[in-house]
Amino acid sequence: MADGVENLPVSNRGQITSLSSRQDRLGGALDGKLAVTSDATLEAGVKITDSQRDSYRRDQEGQLVGGLGAVDAGTSVAELAAAGLRAGTLTAPLSGIYNFTFPLIDADRLAQLYRQRDGTATWTADAWNGNTLSGGERTVAAYAQARLTWDDLTLLPGLRAEFSDLTNRYWLSGNNGVPTGGVHYGWNESGSRFTALLPRLLARWQSDERSTYRAAVWTSQTAPSPYQLAGNATATQDSDGVVTITRGNPDLKAVDGLNFDLSGAWTWGDTAGEEGRLELALFHKRLKNYLYDAGGGLAVGSPTSDAQVRLSIPTNGGTARLTGAELSVDQGLAPVAEILRDFHLAGTLSWETTAVRLNSPDLNAVERVQYAPRWLAGVQLRYDRDALHLAVDYRWADDYVQSYGTAFVSGGGTSPAGSALDTWVHPTRRLDLSAGYDAGGGLSARLTVRNLGDALAYRTSVGRHGDTVVQTIAAGRSYELSLQQEF
């Protein structure tokens, strides 16, 4: 089809999309500190915020609601030129992978034709309200912390309490305007509340001026976003008569975390060009009520007896565990050769292993956490002398799971599902170059070249070691030159 694109019929004859998002926020905070003794300090504070969000996205194809569209039905791609809609061609958008030619469209001419011919088009209630979300969030947070010092040791025990009250208003589209599954057609409201008591203990020990050790045990809570709790909702009916309602889930639980961190940092060298730093960090995290697919996108069938209704809503998973380590080093190169005194070599290596129980019958009992590469590595060579600064950065990331291989079970049968159908992002690499010059008097110039080697920015496939349903993005190189004057 791509080889014969000129003969293809035009399927979308014009479309108007508009969107808007606004948030108003009002709040205040009060913090205080009390020195009990020279080695003990108490700190406490309270913060209150009240916010209101309003957003909409409206999308309409005029020819579907009484209009004509920018062109007549049945128009082929080759005939777009006669209407003044062609604006050249795009050849080989991904050379060596997609060696095809595609037409480019004159957006201004398209909008002109659409408005001329679609005067009779009307907005439906679903098209106008279907992607509208409004709501408010009120948060009250308070903390108390003690700072205790003994010679080289500092302890910071603390407690944070937080309460959030969220209200949302959203529109249910579809189903021909008929309520279904206990959800009203049109406007609906939902509310969610989250309460957290978050203790923590931080410790810092500096055995000498060149060695510092840190340890922390802390708790955290991350509430779902308003779009996961409400979002827009739709009701659709398949050929078997099963009505599927897709909407947010106000009963989502927050993700609770228990975190452990341990690190050490060591420095050496007192002369410019000879100094160095080594840091090793270890961490372990335990997450409860894991939100997979960022809390949305996974469908959970919940049929009612006779109405043949299923709910597709974001759901919480089970427990996730993450364990990892990071090693970073930065060394001046003067010890190698005097001519290299103005050069520094730095590197970072990270390793992480993850496991999560999603409580999904379609998937393995234990999966990897999404967006968590097993390995990350980076190397930087930089040059600093007087007003001139140069740096070359190389970054590499291992593959990782982007989405799980789940599928919705329809009334007519089961769609393929399973961990073998997880979508994986393939390993990526990138080389960047940056240069800067400080001319004095507050005047400076910066040049940045990203992806100097023109590597692929993104490549995914279904399955870890295959090329099934591949998606590829070649972002190319980007250049940025800036001049800055500070007064």
Secondary structure, DSSP 8 states (H G I E B T S, - for coil): --TTGGGSB-S----EEEEEEEEEEEEEEEEEEEEEETTEEEEEEEEEEEEEEEEEEEEE-GGGTT---SS-TT-BGGGGGGGT-EEEEEE-TBTTTB--EEEEE-HHHHHHHHHHH-TT----HHHHHTTEEEEEEEEEEEEEEEEEEETTEEEEEEEEEEEEEEEEEEEEEEGGG--BTTB-SEEEEEEEEEEEEEEEEEEEEEEETTEEEEEEEEEEEE---HHHHT--EEEEE-TTS-EEEE---TT---EEEEEEEEEEEEEE--STTT-EEEEEEEEEEEEES-BGGGG-S-------TTT-EEEE---B---EEEEEEEEEEEEESTTT-GGGTTEEEEEEEEEEEEEE----TTS-SSB--TT--SEEEEEEEEEEETTEEEEEEEEEE--EEEE-----EETTEE---SGGG-EEE--EEEEEEEEEEEEETTEEEEEEEE-TT---SEEEEESTTS-EEEEEE----EEEEEEEE--
